[in-house]
Amino acid sequence: MARELQLTIDAADPATLGTFWADVLGYRQMDPPGGHATWNEALAAMGVPEERWNDANAIVDPDGDGPRIFLQRVSDEKAGKNRLHIDVRGAPGLEGESRMVALEEEARRLVALGAKRLERFEPAPPLGAGWIVMADPEGNEFCLD
């Protein structure tokens, strides 16, 4: 039996980074528990101190197809290259110059959301289709593929 997958991202500011990734992926904030209109209302009702309200955040695919992404506050800063990274599929099915044009367009959108562009890799047939390496606002690398 296949298992459900959740991605967890360590963050200094889970709310802000969650908003970034929701915008990148077309996700939305996970709904608060039943009976509560907002997460702040739910957390207050649970007795969570206000200074801990940004300890975690979760975003979900509105269609229910993609994995839940959980963002958790950590006190240490990111150090070194990610051993596992996210590929954002910005040009599925496209090849050559049309692929790179689509990736460049998506890269501009992501930079406007707060991403940083790091490096472009040109197509190198037969296996290399070309991609752009980027970083989210907290420095986590991801590929625009």
C-alpha positions in Angstrom: 0.0 0.0 0.0 1.4 3.4 -0.9 1.9 6.0 1.8 0.8 9.6 1.8 3.6 12.1 1.5 4.1 15.3 3.4 7.0 17.7 2.8 8.3 19.5 5.9 10.3 22.7 5.6 12.3 24.2 8.5 11.7 28.0 8.6 12.4 31.1 10.6 9.0 32.5 9.7 6.5 29.7 8.8 3.6 32.0 8.0 5.6 34.1 5.5 7.3 31.1 3.9 4.0 29.3 3.8 2.5 32.2 1.9 5.4 32.2 -0.5 5.1 28.5 -1.3 1.3 28.6 -1.5 1.7 31.4 -4.2 4.4 29.4 -6.0 2.4 26.2 -6.1 -1.2 27.4 -6.3 -1.8 25.9 -2.9 -3.9 27.4 0.0 -3.6 27.6 3.7 -4.9 24.5 5.5 -8.3 25.2 7.0 -8.4 25.7 10.8 -10.0 22.9 12.9 -13.8 22.7 12.8 -15.8 25.5 14.4 -13.1 28.1 14.0 -13.1 30.8 11.4 -9.3 31.5 11.6 -6.2 29.8 12.9 -5.6 32.6 15.4 -9.1 31.9 16.8 -8.4 28.2 17.0 -5.0 28.6 18.6 -6.4 31.0 21.2 -9.2 28.6 22.0 -6.6 25.8 22.4 -4.7 28.0 24.9 -1.6 28.4 22.7 0.3 31.5 23.8 0.2 34.2 21.1 4.0 34.3 20.8 3.8 30.6 19.6 1.1 31.2 16.9 3.8 31.2 14.2 5.5 28.0 15.3 4.0 26.1 12.4 2.0 26.5 9.2 0.6 24.1 6.6 -0.5 24.5 3.0 -2.4 22.1 0.9 -3.3 21.5 -2.7 -6.8 22.8 -3.2 -7.6 19.8 -5.5 -6.2 17.3 -2.9 -3.7 15.8 -5.4 -0.3 17.2 -4.2 1.3 16.6 -0.9 0.6 18.7 2.2 3.5 21.0 3.0 4.2 21.6 6.7 6.4 24.5 7.7 7.9 24.4 11.2 9.8 27.1 13.1 13.4 26.4 13.9 15.9 28.6 15.7 19.0 27.8 13.6 19.7 29.3 10.2 20.0 27.2 7.1 23.6 25.9 6.7 24.9 24.3 3.5 23.2 23.0 0.4 19.9 21.1 0.6 20.4 17.3 0.2 16.7 17.1 -0.9 15.1 19.8 -2.9 11.8 20.7 -4.6 11.5 20.8 -8.4 8.7 23.2 -9.5 7.6 21.9 -12.9 7.4 25.2 -14.8 7.5 23.8 -18.3 6.2 20.2 -18.4 6.2 18.8 -21.9 8.2 21.6 -23.5 11.6 21.3 -25.0 14.4 23.4 -26.3 14.0 27.2 -26.6 10.2 27.1 -25.9 11.0 25.3 -22.6 13.6 27.9 -21.6 11.3 30.8 -22.5 8.6 29.3 -20.3 11.0 28.8 -17.4 12.3 32.4 -17.7 8.7 33.7 -17.6 8.0 31.6 -14.5 11.3 32.6 -12.9 10.3 36.3 -13.2 7.0 35.6 -11.5 8.8 33.7 -8.6 11.4 36.5 -8.2 8.4 39.0 -7.8 7.1 36.7 -5.0 10.4 36.8 -3.2 12.5 34.0 -4.7 16.2 34.6 -5.7 17.5 33.3 -9.0 20.8 31.4 -8.6 21.8 29.8 -11.8 20.6 28.7 -15.3 21.5 25.4 -16.8 21.2 25.2 -20.6 19.6 22.2 -22.4 22.2 19.5 -23.0 20.6 16.7 -25.1 19.9 13.9 -24.9 19.1 13.9 -21.2 19.5 17.5 -20.0 16.4 19.5 -20.7 17.6 22.8 -19.0 16.5 24.3 -15.7 16.9 27.3 -13.4 18.1 27.0 -9.8 16.4 29.3 -7.4 16.1 29.9 -3.7 13.0 30.7 -1.6 13.0 33.8 0.7 14.9 31.8 3.5 17.5 30.5 1.1 16.2 26.9 0.5 17.3 25.9 -3.0 14.7 24.6 -5.5 14.8 24.0 -9.2 12.5 25.5 -11.8 12.2 22.5 -14.1 
